[in-house]
């Protein structure tokens, strides 16, 4: 957790209890994955402005503050793998995940690798091998691409990444269910989907998103900013709120779990 994030004071908003301010260990409890997973549990983590914009000036990072960065770090440290689309990798200039010594120890105690890999979804495999996702990472990323692109992508990126065919019936496109099958086959059950909107929308459309962690930034952005989920698929998926936190800067941090995923 960065220095400015460490000073953030969160409040649990629960009308049945008096407010509390969770420390870092308690914060991890709020975002714990279910125990004894045998299939992928997919968590989305997104940020939006009060008026529903997923970006400010073209990136989601511009919406964030110290509290959002603290939550971002926390949910990354609990995940087995970070799932992201190639467009988001380019727009946000993604690098690999990082872990402090204490976080590495906590991950080892949970039976996880010290640093979670990033899995990038890309239909065509058109990623620059000089991008930070390849040059600023401890763990080579997983590149999940289509059958038609896997050979060329492997030739270009094979020395800096693991390139995997994640197609379903259509050899031109990555199949989201196939992606989760590949991750589950590697024991990467705790999946953190960080976007972009197309990835999140596809997960929702195919009923593969188990929960959504949503930061609401106290900003108005207007204009044509996209929503956190895109694509043509429309869904009606009931959710149950797990918790709602707030910080002194006015940000809200909600966790919603799909009712069908609840025990």
C-alpha positions as CSV (number, residue, x, y, z in Angstrom):
1,X,0.0,0.0,0.0
2,X,1.5,3.4,-1.0
3,X,2.3,6.0,1.7
4,X,-0.6,8.2,0.9
5,X,-3.0,5.2,0.9
6,X,-1.8,4.1,4.3
7,X,-3.2,7.2,5.9
8,X,-6.7,6.8,4.5
9,X,-9.5,6.4,7.2
10,X,-12.4,4.3,6.1
11,X,-15.8,4.2,7.7
12,X,-18.2,1.2,7.5
13,X,-21.6,2.5,6.6
14,X,-24.1,0.2,8.4
15,X,-27.2,1.6,9.9
16,X,-27.4,-1.3,12.4
17,X,-24.0,-0.7,13.9
18,X,-22.0,2.3,15.1
19,X,-19.3,3.4,12.6
20,X,-16.0,1.6,12.7
21,X,-12.6,2.4,11.0
22,X,-11.1,-0.8,9.7
23,X,-7.3,-1.2,9.7
24,X,-5.5,-2.9,6.8
25,X,-6.0,-6.4,8.2
26,X,-9.7,-5.8,8.7
27,X,-10.0,-4.3,5.2
28,X,-8.7,-7.7,3.9
29,X,-11.6,-9.4,5.6
30,X,-14.1,-7.1,3.8
31,X,-12.7,-8.3,0.5
32,X,-12.0,-12.0,1.2
33,X,-12.9,-14.5,-1.4
34,X,-15.1,-17.5,-0.5
35,X,-13.2,-20.5,1.0
36,X,-12.5,-23.8,-0.7
37,X,-13.0,-22.6,-4.3
38,X,-13.0,-25.4,-7.0
39,X,-14.0,-23.1,-9.9
40,X,-13.3,-19.5,-10.8
41,X,-14.9,-16.8,-8.6
42,X,-14.8,-13.7,-10.7
43,X,-14.6,-10.3,-9.0
44,X,-14.9,-7.1,-11.0
45,X,-13.2,-4.0,-9.6
46,X,-14.2,-0.7,-11.2
47,X,-14.5,3.0,-10.5
48,X,-17.1,5.5,-11.7
49,X,-17.9,9.1,-11.2
50,X,-21.2,10.1,-9.5
51,X,-22.7,10.7,-13.0
52,X,-21.7,7.2,-14.2
53,X,-18.5,7.9,-16.1
54,X,-15.9,5.2,-16.1
55,X,-13.0,7.6,-17.2
56,X,-11.9,11.1,-16.7
57,X,-9.8,12.5,-19.5
58,X,-9.6,9.0,-21.1
59,X,-8.4,7.0,-18.1
60,X,-10.0,5.5,-15.1
61,X,-6.9,6.3,-13.0
62,X,-7.8,10.0,-13.2
63,X,-10.9,9.3,-11.1
64,X,-9.1,7.7,-8.2
65,X,-7.7,9.0,-4.9
66,X,-5.6,7.5,-2.1
67,X,-8.5,5.4,-0.8
68,X,-9.3,3.9,-4.2
69,X,-5.6,3.1,-4.6
70,X,-5.7,1.3,-1.2
71,X,-8.7,-0.8,-2.2
72,X,-7.1,-1.4,-5.6
73,X,-3.9,-2.7,-3.9
74,X,-5.9,-4.8,-1.4
75,X,-8.0,-6.7,-3.9
76,X,-5.0,-7.3,-6.1
77,X,-3.2,-8.9,-3.2
78,X,-6.1,-11.3,-2.5
79,X,-6.4,-12.4,-6.2
80,X,-4.7,-15.4,-7.8
81,X,-4.8,-13.7,-11.2
82,X,-5.6,-10.2,-12.6
83,X,-7.8,-10.3,-15.8
84,X,-7.7,-7.3,-18.1
85,X,-8.4,-6.4,-21.7
86,X,-5.7,-5.3,-24.1
87,X,-7.3,-1.9,-24.6
88,X,-7.1,-1.2,-20.9
89,X,-3.5,-2.3,-20.8
90,X,-2.7,0.3,-23.5
91,X,-4.9,3.1,-22.1
92,X,-3.7,2.7,-18.5
93,X,-0.1,1.8,-19.4
94,X,-0.3,-1.3,-17.3
95,X,2.7,-2.9,-15.6
96,X,2.8,-6.2,-13.6
97,X,1.5,-6.4,-10.1
98,X,3.8,-5.7,-7.1
99,X,3.9,-7.0,-3.6
100,X,5.6,-5.8,-0.4
101,X,7.4,-8.4,1.8
102,X,4.5,-8.6,4.2
103,X,2.1,-9.1,1.4
104,X,4.2,-11.8,-0.1
105,X,4.2,-13.6,3.2
106,X,0.4,-13.3,3.5
107,X,0.0,-14.7,0.0
108,X,2.3,-17.7,0.8
109,X,0.2,-18.4,3.9
110,X,-2.9,-18.5,1.7
111,X,-1.1,-20.9,-0.7
112,X,-0.8,-18.3,-3.4
113,X,2.2,-17.3,-5.6
114,X,4.0,-14.3,-4.1
115,X,2.9,-12.0,-7.0
116,X,-0.3,-12.6,-9.0
117,X,0.2,-12.8,-12.8
118,X,-1.7,-10.5,-15.2
119,X,-3.8,-12.3,-17.8
120,X,-4.4,-10.1,-20.9
121,X,-7.4,-10.9,-23.2
122,X,-6.7,-9.9,-26.8
123,X,-8.4,-11.2,-30.0
124,X,-5.6,-10.3,-32.3
125,X,-2.6,-10.3,-30.0
126,X,-1.5,-6.8,-31.1
127,X,0.6,-5.8,-28.1
128,X,3.9,-3.9,-28.1
129,X,6.6,-6.1,-26.6
130,X,8.2,-2.9,-25.2
131,X,5.1,-2.1,-23.2
132,X,5.3,-2.0,-19.4
133,X,3.2,-5.1,-19.1
134,X,6.3,-7.0,-20.4
135,X,9.2,-4.8,-19.2
136,X,8.0,-3.8,-15.7
137,X,6.8,-7.1,-14.2
138,X,8.2,-9.9,-12.0
139,X,5.9,-12.4,-13.5
140,X,5.5,-12.9,-17.3
141,X,1.9,-12.1,-18.3
142,X,-0.5,-14.6,-19.7
143,X,-1.7,-13.5,-23.2
144,X,-5.0,-15.1,-23.9
145,X,-5.7,-14.8,-27.6
146,X,-7.6,-16.4,-30.5
147,X,-6.7,-19.5,-32.4
148,X,-6.1,-17.5,-35.5
149,X,-3.7,-15.1,-33.7
150,X,-1.9,-17.5,-31.3
151,X,1.0,-18.5,-33.6
152,X,2.0,-15.0,-34.7
153,X,1.5,-13.6,-31.2
154,X,3.7,-16.4,-29.8
155,X,6.4,-15.6,-32.3
156,X,6.4,-12.0,-31.3
157,X,5.9,-12.3,-27.5
158,X,6.8,-15.8,-26.6
159,X,10.1,-14.8,-24.8
160,X,8.3,-12.2,-22.6
161,X,4.9,-13.8,-22.0
162,X,3.0,-17.1,-22.1
163,X,0.7,-17.0,-25.1
164,X,-2.4,-19.2,-24.9
165,X,-5.1,-20.1,-27.3
166,X,-8.4,-19.2,-25.5
167,X,-10.8,-19.5,-28.4
168,X,-14.2,-21.2,-28.3
169,X,-16.2,-22.1,-31.4
170,X,-15.1,-18.9,-33.2
171,X,-11.3,-19.1,-34.0
172,X,-11.2,-15.3,-34.5
173,X,-12.2,-14.4,-30.9
174,X,-11.4,-15.2,-27.3
175,X,-14.1,-17.1,-25.5
176,X,-14.6,-15.8,-21.9
177,X,-15.8,-19.2,-20.6
178,X,-12.7,-20.8,-22.2
179,X,-10.5,-18.1,-20.4
180,X,-12.0,-19.1,-17.1
181,X,-11.5,-22.8,-17.8
182,X,-7.8,-22.2,-18.6
183,X,-7.3,-20.2,-15.4
184,X,-9.2,-22.8,-13.3
185,X,-7.0,-25.5,-14.8
186,X,-4.0,-23.7,-13.4
187,X,-5.6,-23.4,-10.0
188,X,-6.1,-19.6,-10.4
189,X,-9.6,-19.6,-8.9
190,X,-9.6,-16.1,-7.4
191,X,-10.0,-13.9,-10.5
192,X,-9.9,-10.1,-10.4
193,X,-11.3,-8.5,-13.5
194,X,-10.0,-4.9,-13.8
195,X,-11.7,-4.1,-17.1
196,X,-12.2,-2.6,-19.5
197,X,-15.9,-2.2,-20.1
198,X,-16.0,-4.8,-22.9
199,X,-14.5,-7.5,-20.6
200,X,-16.8,-6.6,-17.8
201,X,-19.8,-6.5,-20.1
202,X,-19.0,-9.9,-21.6
203,X,-18.7,-11.5,-18.2
204,X,-22.0,-10.0,-17.2
205,X,-23.7,-11.1,-20.5
206,X,-22.6,-14.7,-20.0
207,X,-23.5,-14.7,-16.2
208,X,-19.8,-15.2,-15.3
209,X,-19.4,-12.2,-12.9
210,X,-19.8,-13.3,-9.3
211,X,-19.3,-9.9,-7.7
212,X,-18.6,-6.3,-8.4
213,X,-16.5,-4.0,-6.2
214,X,-17.4,-0.4,-7.3
215,X,-15.7,2.8,-6.2
216,X,-17.9,5.9,-6.6
217,X,-15.7,9.0,-7.0
218,X,-17.1,12.3,-5.8
219,X,-16.7,13.9,-9.3
220,X,-18.9,14.9,-12.2
221,X,-17.2,14.2,-15.6
222,X,-20.1,14.8,-18.1
223,X,-19.3,14.4,-21.8
224,X,-19.2,11.0,-23.5
225,X,-17.3,9.1,-20.9
226,X,-18.1,5.3,-21.2
227,X,-19.9,3.3,-18.5
228,X,-18.0,0.6,-16.5
229,X,-19.6,-2.1,-18.7
230,X,-20.1,-2.1,-22.4
231,X,-21.2,-4.3,-25.3
232,X,-24.6,-5.1,-26.8
233,X,-25.6,-7.7,-24.2
234,X,-28.4,-6.6,-21.8
235,X,-28.8,-8.4,-18.4
236,X,-30.9,-8.2,-15.3
237,X,-28.8,-9.7,-12.6
238,X,-29.9,-9.3,-9.0
239,X,-27.1,-8.3,-6.6
240,X,-26.8,-8.2,-2.8
241,X,-24.7,-5.6,-1.1
242,X,-21.9,-7.0,1.0
243,X,-20.6,-3.8,2.4
244,X,-20.3,-0.1,1.9
245,X,-17.3,1.9,3.0
246,X,-16.6,5.6,2.9
247,X,-13.6,7.8,3.4
248,X,-13.0,11.4,4.4
249,X,-12.5,12.5,0.8
250,X,-16.1,11.5,-0.1
251,X,-15.4,8.3,-2.0
252,X,-17.8,5.3,-1.5
253,X,-16.6,1.7,-1.8
254,X,-19.3,-0.9,-2.4
255,X,-19.1,-4.6,-2.8
256,X,-22.0,-6.4,-4.5
257,X,-22.4,-10.1,-4.8
258,X,-24.6,-11.8,-7.4
259,X,-27.5,-13.5,-5.6
260,X,-27.0,-16.7,-7.7
261,X,-23.4,-16.9,-6.4
262,X,-24.4,-16.7,-2.7
263,X,-24.6,-20.0,-0.7
